[in-house]
């Protein structure tokens, strides 16, 4: 056992704990008060990003609800290392933004293509100019709506963005990098990042705790959905194809919720396990790893899911873990095994690469240790994992957790509501 494996659970438990987060927030607030500074919200807008088009629509409403000083920035797309499968990302972002817009009453339609380069250039120029005269919050939403509707913007080709826009993009990129992120549609407040409109409730909760809320407003702009609590009768529930990676923290925190949704609706969960991105040769930059772990901890706390005392299963632990899924499926305890693995690795700090750790995970799920030892020598899971990856890619998805229910295919633990909505269409 390596020193890293020994120390990681204790270190991660401290860094990802709610107490540590609240302490950092308290320190930031004391510093703000001592310096007599306003509540400053940095917002990073990527002109050709669908999620930014939604976030831009939220800006005036945020400023109406809270005492905030907005510091907007325009930024270029993320680097290739932070956006693998870029073409799939772009296409899926449009589909997902349309789904979010319909859920939250915003404006976005996926026309199956990106805005034209001249339109993007013109929008960038206008937003860069708005940074100087402090009209960004009022302009960004309507301009983004016009951009994606392909109206109100000149089709005339240009040689590129203006010098002022180029400077604004460079400055925005530098500030985003300095503060430690990589995406557009991101909000930064006093040491903490919030990506997209469906993380703004975390920001609002924090601002309300600080007393930054204006009088007359309550609740959240984009409240997260609540999980189904009672069984429902569905005539013929669609199966839930659950594309999952044992090394994904988002997969870990959604796993018990997926199985609970299946229990309440009578749906079958079909496990489509895949190898993690990093084990498929795709890089994961440090900023991305940091944000994902911190965001997963925040999301897990909101759902009451244990998380944070982790022992990264990259490499051999993940391979050993996947090798046991076919055995668990044959024995009828796949759900118990997957939940045991995810909780063990991501909440209890168990080393799945060791025999002692894997034995704990497997036997408490009902697997016989002698059968486990035999299953570890069966490599057939690799063929299945690759087939699952190909199927996931064919759906226009490439990351986990992802789901397919009927004709709906979505990506992310924060899209389980879309799975639920699709299942409930068959409610009796």
C-alpha positions as CSV (number, residue, x, y, z in Angstrom):
1,X,0.0,0.0,0.0
2,X,1.4,3.4,-1.0
3,X,1.8,6.4,1.3
4,X,-0.6,8.2,-1.0
5,X,-3.3,5.5,-0.5
6,X,-2.7,5.6,3.2
7,X,-3.0,9.4,3.6
8,X,-5.6,10.3,0.9
9,X,-8.8,9.3,2.9
10,X,-7.9,11.6,5.9
11,X,-6.7,14.5,3.7
12,X,-9.7,14.4,1.4
13,X,-12.1,14.0,4.4
14,X,-10.8,17.3,5.8
15,X,-10.6,19.2,2.6
16,X,-14.0,18.1,1.3
17,X,-15.8,18.4,4.6
18,X,-18.7,20.8,5.1
19,X,-16.9,22.2,8.1
20,X,-13.9,23.1,6.0
21,X,-16.1,24.8,3.4
22,X,-17.9,26.8,6.0
23,X,-14.7,27.8,7.6
24,X,-13.3,29.1,4.3
25,X,-16.6,31.0,3.8
26,X,-16.3,32.6,7.2
27,X,-12.7,33.6,6.6
28,X,-13.7,35.2,3.3
29,X,-16.5,37.1,4.8
30,X,-14.4,38.4,7.7
31,X,-11.8,39.6,5.1
32,X,-14.5,41.4,3.1
33,X,-15.9,43.1,6.1
34,X,-12.4,44.1,7.4
35,X,-11.6,45.7,4.0
36,X,-15.1,47.2,3.8
37,X,-15.6,45.7,0.3
38,X,-19.0,45.0,-1.4
39,X,-20.2,41.5,-2.2
40,X,-18.4,41.0,-5.5
41,X,-19.6,38.4,-8.0
42,X,-17.3,37.6,-10.9
43,X,-19.0,36.2,-13.9
44,X,-17.2,34.6,-16.9
45,X,-19.2,34.6,-20.2
46,X,-18.3,32.5,-23.3
47,X,-20.2,34.1,-26.2
48,X,-20.6,30.8,-28.2
49,X,-21.5,28.7,-25.2
50,X,-25.2,27.7,-24.7
51,X,-24.9,27.6,-20.9
52,X,-23.6,31.1,-20.9
53,X,-26.7,32.2,-22.9
54,X,-28.8,30.9,-20.0
55,X,-26.5,32.4,-17.3
56,X,-26.7,35.8,-19.0
57,X,-30.5,35.8,-18.7
58,X,-30.1,35.2,-14.9
59,X,-27.7,38.2,-14.3
60,X,-30.4,41.0,-14.0
61,X,-32.5,38.8,-11.8
62,X,-29.6,38.0,-9.5
63,X,-28.7,41.7,-9.2
64,X,-32.4,42.5,-8.4
65,X,-32.4,39.9,-5.5
66,X,-29.0,40.6,-3.9
67,X,-26.7,43.4,-3.0
68,X,-23.9,42.5,-5.4
69,X,-21.2,44.2,-7.4
70,X,-20.9,42.4,-10.7
71,X,-17.5,42.0,-12.3
72,X,-18.2,40.4,-15.7
73,X,-15.6,38.9,-18.0
74,X,-15.7,37.5,-21.5
75,X,-13.6,34.4,-22.1
76,X,-12.7,32.1,-24.9
77,X,-13.7,28.4,-25.1
78,X,-11.9,26.0,-22.7
79,X,-8.6,24.4,-23.7
80,X,-8.7,21.0,-25.5
81,X,-7.4,19.3,-22.3
82,X,-10.4,20.6,-20.4
83,X,-12.9,19.8,-23.2
84,X,-12.3,16.3,-24.6
85,X,-14.6,15.3,-27.4
86,X,-15.2,19.0,-28.2
87,X,-17.6,18.4,-31.1
88,X,-19.8,16.2,-28.9
89,X,-19.6,18.8,-26.1
90,X,-20.8,21.6,-28.4
91,X,-23.7,19.5,-29.8
92,X,-24.7,18.2,-26.4
93,X,-24.5,21.7,-24.8
94,X,-27.1,23.0,-27.2
95,X,-29.5,20.1,-26.5
96,X,-29.0,20.3,-22.7
97,X,-29.4,24.1,-22.7
98,X,-32.7,23.8,-24.5
99,X,-33.8,21.2,-21.8
100,X,-32.8,23.5,-19.0
101,X,-34.4,26.5,-20.6
102,X,-37.7,24.7,-20.8
103,X,-37.5,23.6,-17.2
104,X,-36.7,27.0,-15.8
105,X,-38.6,29.3,-18.2
106,X,-35.7,30.7,-20.0
107,X,-35.1,31.3,-23.8
108,X,-33.0,28.9,-25.8
109,X,-33.7,26.8,-28.9
110,X,-31.3,24.3,-30.4
111,X,-31.3,24.9,-34.1
112,X,-28.7,22.1,-34.6
113,X,-25.8,24.5,-35.3
114,X,-23.6,27.1,-33.7
115,X,-24.1,30.8,-34.5
116,X,-22.1,32.1,-37.5
117,X,-18.5,33.3,-36.9
118,X,-19.4,36.9,-37.9
119,X,-22.3,36.9,-35.5
120,X,-20.1,35.6,-32.7
121,X,-17.5,38.2,-33.5
122,X,-20.1,41.0,-33.4
123,X,-21.5,39.8,-30.1
124,X,-18.0,39.6,-28.6
125,X,-17.3,43.1,-29.7
126,X,-20.5,44.5,-28.2
127,X,-20.0,42.7,-24.9
128,X,-16.4,43.8,-24.7
129,X,-17.6,47.4,-25.1
130,X,-20.2,46.8,-22.4
131,X,-17.5,45.9,-19.9
132,X,-16.3,49.5,-20.0
133,X,-19.7,51.2,-19.6
134,X,-21.1,48.8,-17.0
135,X,-24.1,47.8,-19.2
136,X,-23.0,44.1,-19.4
137,X,-25.7,42.7,-17.2
138,X,-28.5,44.4,-19.2
139,X,-27.0,43.6,-22.6
140,X,-25.7,40.0,-22.2
141,X,-29.1,38.3,-22.0
142,X,-30.9,40.0,-24.9
143,X,-27.7,39.8,-27.0
144,X,-27.3,36.1,-26.3
145,X,-30.9,35.4,-27.2
146,X,-30.5,37.3,-30.5
147,X,-27.2,35.5,-31.2
148,X,-28.7,32.0,-30.8
149,X,-31.9,33.0,-32.6
150,X,-29.7,34.2,-35.4
151,X,-31.5,37.6,-35.5
152,X,-30.6,41.2,-34.9
153,X,-27.0,40.6,-35.6
154,X,-25.3,41.6,-38.9
155,X,-24.4,38.7,-41.2
156,X,-21.5,40.8,-42.7
157,X,-18.2,39.0,-42.5
158,X,-15.4,40.7,-40.6
159,X,-11.7,40.0,-40.2
160,X,-12.1,39.0,-36.6
161,X,-12.9,40.5,-33.2
162,X,-11.8,44.0,-32.6
163,X,-8.6,44.8,-30.7
164,X,-10.7,45.8,-27.6
165,X,-12.5,42.4,-27.7
166,X,-9.2,40.5,-28.2
167,X,-7.8,42.3,-25.1
168,X,-11.0,41.6,-23.1
169,X,-10.8,37.9,-24.0
170,X,-7.2,37.7,-23.0
171,X,-7.9,39.4,-19.7
172,X,-10.9,37.2,-19.0
173,X,-8.9,34.1,-19.7
174,X,-6.1,35.2,-17.5
175,X,-8.5,36.1,-14.6
176,X,-10.4,32.8,-15.0
177,X,-7.1,30.9,-14.9
178,X,-5.8,32.8,-11.9
179,X,-8.9,32.1,-9.9
180,X,-8.8,28.4,-10.9
181,X,-11.4,27.5,-13.5
182,X,-11.7,26.5,-17.2
183,X,-15.3,27.0,-18.4
184,X,-17.7,29.7,-19.4
185,X,-21.0,30.3,-17.6
186,X,-19.1,30.3,-14.4
187,X,-19.7,32.4,-11.3
188,X,-17.0,33.1,-8.7
189,X,-17.8,34.5,-5.3
190,X,-15.3,34.8,-2.5
191,X,-13.2,31.7,-3.2
192,X,-15.9,29.4,-4.5
193,X,-17.0,28.5,-8.0
194,X,-20.5,27.9,-9.4
195,X,-21.0,26.5,-12.9
196,X,-24.2,27.2,-14.7
197,X,-27.7,28.2,-13.6
198,X,-28.3,24.9,-11.8
199,X,-25.6,25.7,-9.3
200,X,-26.8,29.2,-8.5
201,X,-29.0,27.9,-5.6
202,X,-25.7,27.1,-3.7
203,X,-24.6,30.7,-4.3
204,X,-28.0,32.1,-3.3
205,X,-28.0,30.0,-0.1
206,X,-24.7,31.5,0.7
207,X,-25.7,35.1,0.0
208,X,-28.8,34.7,2.0
209,X,-26.8,33.4,5.0
210,X,-24.7,36.5,4.7
211,X,-27.7,38.8,4.7
212,X,-27.0,40.0,1.2
213,X,-30.6,39.4,0.0
214,X,-32.7,42.4,-0.9
215,X,-36.1,42.8,0.8
216,X,-39.1,41.3,-0.9
217,X,-37.4,38.2,-2.5
218,X,-37.5,34.6,-1.3
219,X,-36.5,31.2,-2.4
220,X,-34.1,30.5,-5.3
221,X,-34.2,31.5,-8.9
222,X,-33.6,28.0,-10.1
223,X,-34.4,25.6,-7.3
224,X,-33.1,22.1,-7.6
225,X,-35.7,19.4,-8.1
226,X,-36.6,17.0,-5.3
227,X,-36.4,13.3,-5.8
228,X,-39.5,11.1,-6.0
229,X,-40.5,10.0,-2.5
230,X,-43.5,7.7,-3.0
231,X,-44.1,4.7,-5.3
232,X,-46.0,5.4,-8.5
233,X,-47.8,3.0,-10.8
234,X,-46.4,3.0,-14.3
235,X,-47.9,0.8,-16.9
236,X,-44.7,-0.3,-18.6
237,X,-41.7,1.6,-17.2
238,X,-38.8,2.1,-19.6
239,X,-35.5,0.6,-18.3
240,X,-32.9,3.0,-17.1
241,X,-29.6,2.6,-19.0
242,X,-27.1,3.9,-16.4
243,X,-23.7,4.7,-17.9
244,X,-21.4,4.7,-14.9
245,X,-17.7,4.8,-14.0
246,X,-16.3,3.6,-10.7
247,X,-13.9,6.5,-10.7
248,X,-16.5,9.2,-11.1
249,X,-17.4,11.1,-8.0
250,X,-20.6,12.3,-9.7
251,X,-21.5,8.7,-10.5
252,X,-20.8,7.8,-6.9
253,X,-23.2,10.4,-5.4
254,X,-26.0,9.6,-7.9
255,X,-25.9,5.8,-7.7
256,X,-28.2,5.4,-4.6
257,X,-30.6,7.9,-6.1
258,X,-30.8,6.0,-9.4
259,X,-31.7,2.7,-7.7
260,X,-34.2,4.4,-5.4
261,X,-35.9,6.0,-8.4
262,X,-36.0,2.6,-10.1
263,X,-37.6,1.0,-7.0
264,X,-40.3,3.7,-6.8
265,X,-41.2,3.4,-10.5
266,X,-40.6,-0.3,-11.1
267,X,-38.0,0.5,-13.7
268,X,-35.1,-1.8,-14.4
269,X,-31.6,-0.4,-14.1
270,X,-29.2,-1.7,-16.7
271,X,-25.6,-1.0,-15.7
272,X,-23.5,0.3,-18.6
273,X,-20.1,0.4,-16.9
274,X,-17.2,2.2,-18.7
275,X,-13.6,2.9,-18.0
276,X,-12.8,6.4,-16.7
277,X,-11.7,9.1,-19.1
278,X,-8.2,9.2,-17.7
279,X,-7.9,5.4,-18.2
280,X,-9.0,5.9,-21.8
281,X,-6.2,8.3,-22.4
282,X,-8.1,11.6,-22.0
283,X,-6.5,14.2,-19.8
284,X,-8.2,15.7,-16.8
285,X,-6.5,19.1,-15.8
286,X,-5.9,19.9,-12.2
287,X,-8.5,22.8,-12.2
288,X,-11.1,20.4,-13.5
289,X,-10.3,17.7,-10.9
290,X,-10.4,20.3,-8.1
291,X,-13.7,21.8,-9.2
292,X,-15.4,18.4,-9.7
293,X,-14.4,17.1,-6.3
294,X,-15.5,20.2,-4.5
295,X,-18.7,20.5,-6.4
296,X,-19.5,16.8,-5.9
297,X,-19.0,17.3,-2.1
298,X,-21.4,20.3,-2.2
299,X,-24.0,18.4,-4.2
300,X,-23.7,15.3,-2.0
301,X,-24.3,17.4,1.2
302,X,-27.4,18.9,-0.3
303,X,-28.8,15.4,-1.0
304,X,-27.7,13.9,2.3
305,X,-25.3,11.5,0.5
306,X,-22.1,10.4,2.3
307,X,-19.1,11.6,0.4
308,X,-15.6,13.0,0.9
309,X,-13.4,10.4,2.6
310,X,-12.2,9.0,-0.7
311,X,-9.5,6.7,-1.9
312,X,-9.1,7.4,-5.6
313,X,-9.7,4.1,-7.4
314,X,-7.9,5.1,-10.6
315,X,-6.1,2.2,-12.4
316,X,-6.1,-1.3,-10.7
317,X,-8.8,-0.6,-8.1
318,X,-11.3,0.4,-10.8
319,X,-10.4,-2.6,-13.0
320,X,-10.8,-5.0,-10.1
321,X,-14.1,-3.3,-9.2
322,X,-15.5,-3.5,-12.7
323,X,-14.4,-7.2,-13.0
324,X,-16.9,-8.0,-10.2
325,X,-19.9,-6.4,-11.7
326,X,-20.7,-9.4,-14.1
327,X,-20.4,-11.7,-11.1
328,X,-22.7,-9.5,-9.0
329,X,-25.2,-9.4,-11.9
330,X,-25.2,-13.2,-12.1
331,X,-25.7,-13.4,-8.4
332,X,-28.6,-10.9,-8.4
333,X,-26.8,-8.4,-6.1
334,X,-25.5,-5.8,-8.7
335,X,-27.3,-3.0,-6.9
336,X,-25.9,-3.9,-3.5
337,X,-22.4,-4.3,-4.9
338,X,-22.3,-1.0,-6.9
339,X,-23.6,0.9,-3.9
340,X,-21.1,-0.8,-1.6
341,X,-18.2,0.0,-3.9
342,X,-19.2,3.6,-4.4
343,X,-19.8,4.2,-0.7
344,X,-16.6,2.3,0.3
345,X,-14.3,4.2,-2.1
346,X,-15.9,7.7,-2.0
347,X,-17.2,7.9,1.5
348,X,-15.2,5.4,3.7
349,X,-11.8,5.7,2.1
350,X,-11.5,2.0,1.4
351,X,-8.6,0.9,-0.9
352,X,-10.3,-1.2,-3.6
353,X,-6.9,-2.1,-4.9
354,X,-6.1,-4.2,-1.9
355,X,-7.6,-7.6,-1.2
356,X,-8.7,-6.5,2.3
357,X,-10.5,-3.5,0.9
358,X,-12.2,-5.3,-2.0
359,X,-13.2,-8.1,0.3
360,X,-15.0,-5.7,2.6
361,X,-16.8,-4.1,-0.4
362,X,-17.7,-7.4,-2.0
363,X,-18.8,-9.6,0.9
364,X,-21.0,-7.0,2.5
365,X,-22.9,-6.9,-0.8
366,X,-23.4,-10.6,-0.7
367,X,-20.6,-11.9,-2.9
368,X,-18.7,-15.0,-2.0
369,X,-14.9,-14.3,-1.6
370,X,-13.9,-17.5,-3.4
371,X,-16.1,-16.6,-6.4
372,X,-14.7,-13.0,-6.3
373,X,-11.1,-14.3,-6.6
374,X,-12.1,-16.3,-9.6
375,X,-13.9,-13.4,-11.2
376,X,-10.9,-11.2,-10.9
377,X,-9.1,-13.4,-13.5
378,X,-11.9,-13.0,-16.0
379,X,-11.1,-10.2,-18.5
380,X,-14.4,-10.3,-20.5
381,X,-15.6,-7.2,-18.8
382,X,-13.2,-5.2,-21.0
383,X,-15.1,-6.1,-24.1
384,X,-18.4,-5.2,-22.4
385,X,-17.0,-1.8,-21.1
386,X,-15.9,-0.9,-24.6
387,X,-19.2,-1.8,-26.1
388,X,-20.9,0.4,-23.5
389,X,-18.6,3.2,-24.3
390,X,-19.4,2.9,-28.0
391,X,-23.1,2.9,-27.2
392,X,-22.8,5.9,-25.0
393,X,-20.9,7.8,-27.8
394,X,-23.6,6.8,-30.3
395,X,-26.1,8.7,-28.1
396,X,-24.0,11.9,-28.4
397,X,-22.7,11.4,-24.8
398,X,-19.1,10.8,-23.7
399,X,-19.0,11.5,-19.9
400,X,-20.6,9.8,-16.9
401,X,-22.9,9.5,-15.2
402,X,-25.2,9.4,-18.2
403,X,-28.7,8.0,-18.7
404,X,-31.0,6.7,-21.4
405,X,-34.7,6.3,-20.8
406,X,-36.9,5.7,-23.8
407,X,-35.9,8.4,-26.3
408,X,-34.2,10.6,-23.7
409,X,-30.5,10.6,-23.2
410,X,-28.9,13.0,-20.7
411,X,-25.6,13.4,-19.0
412,X,-24.9,14.4,-15.3
413,X,-26.1,13.5,-11.8
414,X,-28.0,16.8,-11.9
415,X,-30.1,15.6,-14.8
416,X,-31.8,12.7,-12.9
417,X,-34.9,14.9,-12.9
418,X,-35.1,14.4,-16.6
419,X,-35.0,10.6,-16.2
420,X,-37.8,10.9,-13.6
421,X,-39.9,13.1,-15.8
422,X,-39.6,10.6,-18.7
423,X,-40.6,7.7,-16.5
424,X,-43.5,9.6,-15.1
425,X,-45.0,10.1,-18.5
426,X,-46.3,6.5,-18.2
427,X,-47.9,7.1,-14.9
428,X,-51.3,5.5,-14.5
